[in-house]
Amino acid sequence: MVDPELLERITARRAEPDELEEQLAKQLTEVRAERDELAVAERVLERMTGQLTEEHASAAPMPGQVGGRKVMLVPYREPGVEEDSLSWDYQRVIAAVRQAAGPVMAREIGEVVGVDVSVRSKLGPLRSKPVGLVDRGRLRKLPDGRFTTRL
């Protein structure tokens, strides 16, 4: 004859591995779902990185021609690209900003580089130079419109 107490203990003990198996199956399902989501995220990231690389390549400014040579008037600020690669008028603008005691307006830059700032038609082209230098990462434009060197 089978001892009922012993049978009860065996049944209870059998229920423990069954519960554990159920928990592990649930965790395995969750892990597989997360792995699939990460694989999708990785593919999306690779695709977006490729698209951004293509966009940056197509948006890169085309160099102009000076004296039959291809040159970029204001090259991007990068390691190995020094200020002496800029045209002399851009070099003078950077020098004027550096000489100033603090941030300067385009009018003040014009006074330093020798532009007649009383003539509005001469101030417009002058303003485009520091803005071009800002776009290429060589100067910084403050919210109030003044220019300063990059840190």
PyRosetta script that sets phi, psi and omega in degrees:
from pyrosetta import init, pose_from_sequence

init()
pose = pose_from_sequence("MVDPELLERITARRAEPDELEEQLAKQLTEVRAERDELAVAERVLERMTGQLTEEHASAAPMPGQVGGRKVMLVPYREPGVEEDSLSWDYQRVIAAVRQAAGPVMAREIGEVVGVDVSVRSKLGPLRSKPVGLVDRGRLRKLPDGRFTTRL")
pose.set_psi(1, 143.8)
pose.set_omega(1, -176.0)
pose.set_phi(2, -89.9)
pose.set_psi(2, 133.8)
pose.set_omega(2, 179.5)
pose.set_phi(3, -73.0)
pose.set_psi(3, 121.2)
pose.set_omega(3, -178.2)
pose.set_phi(4, -62.9)
pose.set_psi(4, -34.4)
pose.set_omega(4, -179.3)
pose.set_phi(5, -67.6)
pose.set_psi(5, -41.6)
pose.set_omega(5, 179.1)
pose.set_phi(6, -66.2)
pose.set_psi(6, -40.3)
pose.set_omega(6, 177.1)
pose.set_phi(7, -62.3)
pose.set_psi(7, -39.6)
pose.set_omega(7, 177.9)
pose.set_phi(8, -63.6)
pose.set_psi(8, -41.5)
pose.set_omega(8, -179.7)
pose.set_phi(9, -65.8)
pose.set_psi(9, -40.9)
pose.set_omega(9, 179.8)
pose.set_phi(10, -65.1)
pose.set_psi(10, -42.3)
pose.set_omega(10, 179.2)
pose.set_phi(11, -63.2)
pose.set_psi(11, -43.7)
pose.set_omega(11, 179.2)
pose.set_phi(12, -63.8)
pose.set_psi(12, -42.0)
pose.set_omega(12, -179.0)
pose.set_phi(13, -67.4)
pose.set_psi(13, -35.1)
pose.set_omega(13, 178.3)
pose.set_phi(14, -67.5)
pose.set_psi(14, -32.5)
pose.set_omega(14, -179.5)
pose.set_phi(15, -66.5)
pose.set_psi(15, -32.8)
pose.set_omega(15, -179.9)
pose.set_phi(16, -60.8)
pose.set_psi(16, -52.4)
pose.set_omega(16, 178.0)
pose.set_phi(17, -63.5)
pose.set_psi(17, -32.6)
pose.set_omega(17, 177.7)
pose.set_phi(18, -63.4)
pose.set_psi(18, -42.7)
pose.set_omega(18, 177.9)
pose.set_phi(19, -64.4)
pose.set_psi(19, -43.0)
pose.set_omega(19, 179.9)
pose.set_phi(20, -63.3)
pose.set_psi(20, -41.2)
pose.set_omega(20, 177.8)
pose.set_phi(21, -61.4)
pose.set_psi(21, -41.3)
pose.set_omega(21, 179.0)
pose.set_phi(22, -63.7)
pose.set_psi(22, -43.9)
pose.set_omega(22, 178.5)
pose.set_phi(23, -63.7)
pose.set_psi(23, -42.7)
pose.set_omega(23, -179.6)
pose.set_phi(24, -66.5)
pose.set_psi(24, -37.4)
pose.set_omega(24, 177.8)
pose.set_phi(25, -64.4)
pose.set_psi(25, -40.4)
pose.set_omega(25, 178.2)
pose.set_phi(26, -64.8)
pose.set_psi(26, -44.4)
pose.set_omega(26, 178.4)
pose.set_phi(27, -63.4)
pose.set_psi(27, -40.2)
pose.set_omega(27, 179.1)
pose.set_phi(28, -62.1)
pose.set_psi(28, -40.7)
pose.set_omega(28, 177.3)
pose.set_phi(29, -62.6)
pose.set_psi(29, -43.6)
pose.set_omega(29, 179.5)
pose.set_phi(30, -64.9)
pose.set_psi(30, -42.1)
pose.set_omega(30, 179.9)
pose.set_phi(31, -64.2)
pose.set_psi(31, -43.0)
pose.set_omega(31, 179.1)
pose.set_phi(32, -64.2)
pose.set_psi(32, -40.0)
pose.set_omega(32, 178.6)
pose.set_phi(33, -64.4)
pose.set_psi(33, -42.5)
pose.set_omega(33, 179.4)
pose.set_phi(34, -65.4)
pose.set_psi(34, -39.7)
pose.set_omega(34, 178.1)
pose.set_phi(35, -62.5)
pose.set_psi(35, -40.9)
pose.set_omega(35, 177.9)
pose.set_phi(36, -64.9)
pose.set_psi(36, -40.8)
pose.set_omega(36, 178.1)
pose.set_phi(37, -63.3)
pose.set_psi(37, -41.5)
pose.set_omega(37, 179.2)
pose.set_phi(38, -65.3)
pose.set_psi(38, -36.7)
pose.set_omega(38, 177.7)
pose.set_phi(39, -64.4)
pose.set_psi(39, -40.8)
pose.set_omega(39, 178.1)
pose.set_phi(40, -65.2)
pose.set_psi(40, -44.2)
pose.set_omega(40, 179.7)
pose.set_phi(41, -61.2)
pose.set_psi(41, -39.1)
pose.set_omega(41, 179.0)
pose.set_phi(42, -64.4)
pose.set_psi(42, -42.3)
pose.set_omega(42, 178.7)
pose.set_phi(43, -65.1)
pose.set_psi(43, -41.3)
pose.set_omega(43, 179.0)
pose.set_phi(44, -63.1)
pose.set_psi(44, -43.8)
pose.set_omega(44, 179.9)
pose.set_phi(45, -61.9)
pose.set_psi(45, -43.9)
pose.set_omega(45, 178.4)
pose.set_phi(46, -62.1)
pose.set_psi(46, -42.5)
pose.set_omega(46, 180.0)
pose.set_phi(47, -64.7)
pose.set_psi(47, -44.7)
pose.set_omega(47, -179.2)
pose.set_phi(48, -66.6)
pose.set_psi(48, -38.3)
pose.set_omega(48, 178.0)
pose.set_phi(49, -62.6)
pose.set_psi(49, -42.1)
pose.set_omega(49, 177.3)
pose.set_phi(50, -62.6)
pose.set_psi(50, -42.9)
pose.set_omega(50, 179.3)
pose.set_phi(51, -64.4)
pose.set_psi(51, -43.3)
pose.set_omega(51, 179.8)
pose.set_phi(52, -64.7)
pose.set_psi(52, -38.4)
pose.set_omega(52, 177.9)
pose.set_phi(53, -62.4)
pose.set_psi(53, -42.9)
pose.set_omega(53, 178.2)
pose.set_phi(54, -64.4)
pose.set_psi(54, -42.2)
pose.set_omega(54, -179.9)
pose.set_phi(55, -63.3)
pose.set_psi(55, -43.2)
pose.set_omega(55, 179.9)
pose.set_phi(56, -65.2)
pose.set_psi(56, -38.5)
pose.set_omega(56, 179.7)
pose.set_phi(57, -66.5)
pose.set_psi(57, -39.1)
pose.set_omega(57, -179.3)
pose.set_phi(58, -77.5)
pose.set_psi(58, -23.4)
pose.set_omega(58, -179.5)
pose.set_phi(59, -89.2)
pose.set_psi(59, -6.8)
pose.set_omega(59, -179.8)
pose.set_phi(60, -62.4)
pose.set_psi(60, 134.4)
pose.set_omega(60, -177.8)
pose.set_phi(61, -64.3)
pose.set_psi(61, 141.7)
pose.set_omega(61, 179.0)
pose.set_phi(62, -85.1)
pose.set_psi(62, 135.3)
pose.set_omega(62, 179.2)
pose.set_phi(63, -69.7)
pose.set_psi(63, 149.2)
pose.set_omega(63, 175.6)
pose.set_phi(64, -88.5)
pose.set_psi(64, -176.0)
pose.set_omega(64, 178.4)
pose.set_phi(65, -120.3)
pose.set_psi(65, 130.4)
pose.set_omega(65, 175.9)
pose.set_phi(66, -131.3)
pose.set_psi(66, 119.7)
pose.set_omega(66, 179.6)
pose.set_phi(67, 60.0)
pose.set_psi(67, 33.1)
pose.set_omega(67, 179.3)
pose.set_phi(68, 81.7)
pose.set_psi(68, -4.1)
pose.set_omega(68, 179.1)
pose.set_phi(69, -104.0)
pose.set_psi(69, 143.3)
pose.set_omega(69, 175.7)
pose.set_phi(70, -78.9)
pose.set_psi(70, 125.8)
pose.set_omega(70, 177.8)
pose.set_phi(71, -140.8)
pose.set_psi(71, 153.9)
pose.set_omega(71, 173.1)
pose.set_phi(72, -105.4)
pose.set_psi(72, 125.9)
pose.set_omega(72, -174.9)
pose.set_phi(73, -61.5)
pose.set_psi(73, -41.0)
pose.set_omega(73, 178.7)
pose.set_phi(74, -129.8)
pose.set_psi(74, 89.6)
pose.set_omega(74, 179.8)
pose.set_phi(75, -68.0)
pose.set_psi(75, 154.0)
pose.set_omega(75, 177.9)
pose.set_phi(76, -63.1)
pose.set_psi(76, 151.2)
pose.set_omega(76, 177.0)
pose.set_phi(77, -77.9)
pose.set_psi(77, 112.4)
pose.set_omega(77, -179.3)
pose.set_phi(78, -142.2)
pose.set_psi(78, 160.2)
pose.set_omega(78, 175.4)
pose.set_phi(79, -60.2)
pose.set_psi(79, 133.8)
pose.set_omega(79, 178.6)
pose.set_phi(80, 91.7)
pose.set_psi(80, -12.2)
pose.set_omega(80, 178.1)
pose.set_phi(81, -103.6)
pose.set_psi(81, 102.8)
pose.set_omega(81, -175.0)
pose.set_phi(82, -88.6)
pose.set_psi(82, 168.0)
pose.set_omega(82, -179.9)
pose.set_phi(83, -67.0)
pose.set_psi(83, -24.9)
pose.set_omega(83, -179.6)
pose.set_phi(84, -69.9)
pose.set_psi(84, -7.4)
pose.set_omega(84, 174.8)
pose.set_phi(85, -82.1)
pose.set_psi(85, -9.9)
pose.set_omega(85, 177.5)
pose.set_phi(86, -80.0)
pose.set_psi(86, 157.2)
pose.set_omega(86, 174.5)
pose.set_phi(87, -68.4)
pose.set_psi(87, 159.7)
pose.set_omega(87, -172.5)
pose.set_phi(88, -61.0)
pose.set_psi(88, -33.6)
pose.set_omega(88, -178.8)
pose.set_phi(89, -70.6)
pose.set_psi(89, -33.8)
pose.set_omega(89, 175.9)
pose.set_phi(90, -71.0)
pose.set_psi(90, -36.6)
pose.set_omega(90, 177.0)
pose.set_phi(91, -62.3)
pose.set_psi(91, -38.7)
pose.set_omega(91, 178.8)
pose.set_phi(92, -66.8)
pose.set_psi(92, -37.4)
pose.set_omega(92, 178.5)
pose.set_phi(93, -63.7)
pose.set_psi(93, -46.1)
pose.set_omega(93, 178.8)
pose.set_phi(94, -61.7)
pose.set_psi(94, -42.2)
pose.set_omega(94, 179.3)
pose.set_phi(95, -62.8)
pose.set_psi(95, -39.6)
pose.set_omega(95, 179.6)
pose.set_phi(96, -64.7)
pose.set_psi(96, -39.6)
pose.set_omega(96, 179.0)
pose.set_phi(97, -67.9)
pose.set_psi(97, -38.5)
pose.set_omega(97, 179.6)
pose.set_phi(98, -67.8)
pose.set_psi(98, -35.1)
pose.set_omega(98, -178.2)
pose.set_phi(99, -70.9)
pose.set_psi(99, -25.0)
pose.set_omega(99, -176.8)
pose.set_phi(100, -67.2)
pose.set_psi(100, 151.7)
pose.set_omega(100, -179.8)
pose.set_phi(101, -72.0)
pose.set_psi(101, -19.1)
pose.set_omega(101, -179.5)
pose.set_phi(102, -163.0)
pose.set_psi(102, -162.9)
pose.set_omega(102, 178.8)
pose.set_phi(103, -59.3)
pose.set_psi(103, 143.9)
pose.set_omega(103, -175.8)
pose.set_phi(104, -127.9)
pose.set_psi(104, 154.5)
pose.set_omega(104, 174.4)
pose.set_phi(105, -88.8)
pose.set_psi(105, 163.6)
pose.set_omega(105, -179.7)
pose.set_phi(106, -59.5)
pose.set_psi(106, -36.3)
pose.set_omega(106, 178.9)
pose.set_phi(107, -58.9)
pose.set_psi(107, -42.6)
pose.set_omega(107, 179.6)
pose.set_phi(108, -66.9)
pose.set_psi(108, -36.7)
pose.set_omega(108, 176.4)
pose.set_phi(109, -62.5)
pose.set_psi(109, -43.4)
pose.set_omega(109, 179.4)
pose.set_phi(110, -60.1)
pose.set_psi(110, -39.6)
pose.set_omega(110, 178.9)
pose.set_phi(111, -63.1)
pose.set_psi(111, -38.6)
pose.set_omega(111, -178.4)
pose.set_phi(112, -72.1)
pose.set_psi(112, -41.2)
pose.set_omega(112, -176.4)
pose.set_phi(113, -85.1)
pose.set_psi(113, -4.1)
pose.set_omega(113, 173.7)
pose.set_phi(114, 92.5)
pose.set_psi(114, 25.3)
pose.set_omega(114, 176.7)
pose.set_phi(115, -91.2)
pose.set_psi(115, 139.1)
pose.set_omega(115, 177.7)
pose.set_phi(116, -72.8)
pose.set_psi(116, 96.2)
pose.set_omega(116, -174.1)
pose.set_phi(117, -76.1)
pose.set_psi(117, -8.2)
pose.set_omega(117, 177.7)
pose.set_phi(118, -76.3)
pose.set_psi(118, -16.3)
pose.set_omega(118, 178.8)
pose.set_phi(119, -98.7)
pose.set_psi(119, 112.3)
pose.set_omega(119, -175.8)
pose.set_phi(120, -59.8)
pose.set_psi(120, -33.9)
pose.set_omega(120, -176.8)
pose.set_phi(121, -68.0)
pose.set_psi(121, -19.9)
pose.set_omega(121, 178.3)
pose.set_phi(122, -91.0)
pose.set_psi(122, -18.9)
pose.set_omega(122, -179.0)
pose.set_phi(123, -77.3)
pose.set_psi(123, -32.0)
pose.set_omega(123, -179.9)
pose.set_phi(124, -60.3)
pose.set_psi(124, -54.1)
pose.set_omega(124, 177.8)
pose.set_phi(125, -61.1)
pose.set_psi(125, -32.3)
pose.set_omega(125, 178.3)
pose.set_phi(126, -65.3)
pose.set_psi(126, -39.9)
pose.set_omega(126, -179.7)
pose.set_phi(127, -62.4)
pose.set_psi(127, -31.8)
pose.set_omega(127, -178.0)
pose.set_phi(128, -68.0)
pose.set_psi(128, -25.2)
pose.set_omega(128, -177.3)
pose.set_phi(129, -69.7)
pose.set_psi(129, -52.5)
pose.set_omega(129, 178.2)
pose.set_phi(130, -65.8)
pose.set_psi(130, -30.4)
pose.set_omega(130, 177.4)
pose.set_phi(131, -65.8)
pose.set_psi(131, -40.8)
pose.set_omega(131, 175.6)
pose.set_phi(132, -62.3)
pose.set_psi(132, -38.0)
pose.set_omega(132, 177.6)
pose.set_phi(133, -68.8)
pose.set_psi(133, -32.6)
pose.set_omega(133, 175.1)
pose.set_phi(134, -66.1)
pose.set_psi(134, -45.7)
pose.set_omega(134, -178.8)
pose.set_phi(135, -60.5)
pose.set_psi(135, -29.4)
pose.set_omega(135, -178.3)
pose.set_phi(136, -96.3)
pose.set_psi(136, 6.1)
pose.set_omega(136, 175.0)
pose.set_phi(137, 80.7)
pose.set_psi(137, 17.3)
pose.set_omega(137, -178.2)
pose.set_phi(138, -97.6)
pose.set_psi(138, -25.1)
pose.set_omega(138, 173.9)
pose.set_phi(139, -129.1)
pose.set_psi(139, 170.9)
pose.set_omega(139, 177.4)
pose.set_phi(140, -125.4)
pose.set_psi(140, 136.3)
pose.set_omega(140, 178.3)
pose.set_phi(141, -105.8)
pose.set_psi(141, 125.3)
pose.set_omega(141, 178.9)
pose.set_phi(142, -81.3)
pose.set_psi(142, 160.7)
pose.set_omega(142, -179.0)
pose.set_phi(143, -58.2)
pose.set_psi(143, -25.8)
pose.set_omega(143, -179.3)
pose.set_phi(144, -85.1)
pose.set_psi(144, 3.9)
pose.set_omega(144, 176.2)
pose.set_phi(145, 93.7)
pose.set_psi(145, -2.3)
pose.set_omega(145, 178.8)
pose.set_phi(146, -85.4)
pose.set_psi(146, 157.8)
pose.set_omega(146, -176.5)
pose.set_phi(147, -113.3)
pose.set_psi(147, 146.5)
pose.set_omega(147, 177.6)
pose.set_phi(148, -146.6)
pose.set_psi(148, 164.9)
pose.set_omega(148, 179.3)
pose.set_phi(149, -74.5)
pose.set_psi(149, 156.0)
pose.set_omega(149, 177.0)
pose.set_phi(150, -76.0)
pose.set_psi(150, 150.6)
pose.set_omega(150, 178.2)
pose.set_phi(151, -87.5)
pose.dump_pdb("model.pdb")
